[in-house]
Amino acid sequence: MDRLALDVAHLFAGSLVLVSFMLLYQDRMTGLINTFAMHALVVSFSVAWQAYIQLAPHLYITAAIALGVKAVVIPFALHRIVVRLGIHRTIEPVVGIGQTMLAGIGLVALSIMVMLPITAQAGTLAREDLAFALSVILLGLLMMVSRRNAVSQVIGFMSIENGLILAATGAKGMPLVVEISVAFSILIALIVIGIFLFRIRERFETVDIYVLHQHRGEQP
Amino acid sequence: MGLGWLLWCIALLLGTSVAAAVGARHRPASTLVYGVCLGTSAVALVIAAASLIAGRALTGEVQLPLGLPWLGAHFRLDALAAFFLVVVNLGAATASLYGLGYGSHEEAPERVLPFFPAFLAGMNLVVLAHDAFTFLFTWEFMSLSSWALVMAHHRERGNAAAGYLYLLMASFGTLALLLAFGLLAGPAGGYAFSDIRLAAPSAAIGGVVLALTLIGAGSKAGIVPLHVWLPLAHPAAPSHVSALMSGVMTKVAVYGFVRIVFDLLGPPDWWWGAVVPLIGGITALMGVLYALMEHDLKRLLAYHTVENIGIIFIGLGLALAFRASGMQAAAALALTAALFHVFNHSLFKSLLFFGAGAVLSATGQRDMERLGGLIHRMPLTAFAFLIGSAAISALPPFNGFVSEWLTFQAILLSPSLPQFLLKFLVPAIGALLALSAVLAAACFVKAFGVSFLGRPRSDAARDATEADRWSIAAMFVLAVLCLVAGILPGYFIDALAPVAEALTGARLPQQNELDWLTIVPIAQSRSSYNGLLLFLFIALAALLAADAIHRWASAAIRRAPPWDCGFPDPSPMTQYTAGSFSQPIRRVFGAVLFRAREEVDMPRPGDTRAARLHVRLHDVLWDTFYVPTANAVQYAAQRLNKAQFLTIRAYLTLVFGALVVLLMVLAVWQ
């Protein structure tokens, strides 16, 4: 049972890293949002499994929140935003998929190299989970850096948050309050960013942040 | 028990500061504030002196629930702290006494009164602090309150720039100290001094901490080349504050150095004993040379502070050298000499600044070239200033001589050091010390002679009146102490013995049981000094000479044409000036150290205007260290300015890049 529990936990955490990689090369908005829904789904599975093996029933609530909010509500909202913005058919030019993937692999290697030695005293479960979680966070950052479209940056941001949840549930004893407040703040962030997207769009007729930069008033 | 009383004194000072902030504009505020400061510092002085003399009986440690929650605020009174508290509170008490009179002609008391007690409290707290956080906090508190005092007359020309430079150097110094404490506390992060003392840093870390402490405490004390703010900021403050900053605050900086290097850092390496005295020697010589070129009375005194800090650091460095080679007795001698000089310098430098302040408030002039003849208008001030000048010039029987003599005794022990570098270096530093002592005497002949002797060079100097009685009282208290410490040094050396014993593990032989108040630092066969006999001899010889002149010299009044070699023209402009006095020394040292250029501007034949002699001096240290630094900062700021205008993605990339680099460092580090 113990081996199996570990293996399944690793399976979920590893799948999350894999889905993060998938996020990196999605160049269509619809595909990107769907992949993000999958990302959230994997997280909720992983959290539910942790709840099961750690005998921590409150984690089920976390899993339910992840499933409900991030796998259903947010992708749905994003789909609507994308359609209303009229960018659901546009192709975002993702520069150098090959290089981005290579950089991602490097980041995963880096996080394993960092995490495994310094968590030598922690339990096996926490160790591997932390390494995977750090990879997910770094991949999310990489996505935010490499994308130009504001919607994809929002998705990158939320995938970082998924990585944080993975890290937090891997360690035993995270209070539910923390998780709820994090999830709630992510929702607020989505609303705020959504409003901003529309405002930006109204004003500049695009959500390409490169164009935004040209309109700033504080040029040197 | 003593510590509790001291902390209550400090609390009273802080309370006075708050009250003064509210009521500084009311008329009796000045008298009230200085009166409370005087009383409080007198009480603190008595407690500190009692605990220094009584030894362990009155010392103690206390932890207050202030500051960082997991650390608290530790305060401890031990021998070293008690000694520096004596210095601080003696200076504070006399400055408050002086302020009773001097502060009444302050035109903006609300700019001085709230900060003066806070400054006193800050200096006391630094000395008592016994953990890194409290130390740094109170150190910054002291710096900021003194900065506020420097800026008291901020509308006068140059004061705002001086304040800015002071603030810059003070923050730089505190940054260095912060890093030093970080290294001392190590990865475990025990910031209480008792924890730091237990941790033994490696040799490399010890060296880095020494360098950081030299920068941090040294920039506050004024070691070359970190002294640049000192001659600008100290004179800018009101004179009693100048006295405190120069006489006392630099000593608090010395305390910081002694506390960290001698107490917290553990056993020294021998090369520390080469670096610190060398810096001290250079500081002493450069300080006195700058002072010689200076004709502003208060600034001249500030440069002499730099010189005396150099002498103190020579003593401290020798103590490190001897301690590293296991010569405990010699280390105790060098440390005692340095600490005794700390005490002495606080006495005569406060005295001299009080005198300069009296001259300033009587004439409104700081420029010596516009003074002169003041001995007739201000005889008491002139007498006190003369005593201070003799003491700072290390003339027996005053106190300055004793501590410099002790420093020389320590230098003379250097041939028994095992390291060859030190065997040769230390006598060379002794030569620097001797040279600077001689030049200091020349400088004070200039300062006293040009300001107080001769004929008045301006109307203001002609119409000067004697200072008020509080100021005179403060000056004479210090003058008497200068003489007492000069002729009874044995008692002071004995009082310093517990400090030397705590820091070097040895003490000087008991001095006050020797006959005739002689002091014998090492052995009777080697050297001894008797201030009392020397004083009696000087007094007797002077009285006999005066008597002989009055008795046997002709009393008849002769009328003759004036000796017109010196004064063919009765105008005061024909007198010897400060510039003329320092000209020979400028010729000797100036060409290299100051890049002095003299140009004679001759009128053409037939032109009736006067010829002019232009002298241009460059501050080489300023040009070498500070101008390039300022340029580099300016250049970097201009380049980095672009970073204010990046895209959101570029900022994200910066954050991401920084994160990845840090993680990589972590991965490689393990």
HADDOCK unambig.tbl for C-alpha pairs under 7 A between the chains (distance, minus, plus):
assign (segid A and resid 110 and name CA) (segid B and resid 664 and name CA) 6.85 0.50 0.50
assign (segid A and resid 113 and name CA) (segid B and resid 667 and name CA) 5.86 0.50 0.50
assign (segid A and resid 114 and name CA) (segid B and resid 663 and name CA) 6.65 0.50 0.50
assign (segid A and resid 114 and name CA) (segid B and resid 666 and name CA) 6.47 0.50 0.50
assign (segid A and resid 114 and name CA) (segid B and resid 667 and name CA) 4.74 0.50 0.50
assign (segid A and resid 141 and name CA) (segid B and resid 656 and name CA) 6.53 0.50 0.50
assign (segid A and resid 145 and name CA) (segid B and resid 649 and name CA) 5.81 0.50 0.50
assign (segid A and resid 145 and name CA) (segid B and resid 652 and name CA) 5.96 0.50 0.50
assign (segid A and resid 145 and name CA) (segid B and resid 653 and name CA) 5.52 0.50 0.50
assign (segid A and resid 213 and name CA) (segid B and resid 647 and name CA) 5.94 0.50 0.50
assign (segid A and resid 219 and name CA) (segid B and resid 645 and name CA) 6.69 0.50 0.50
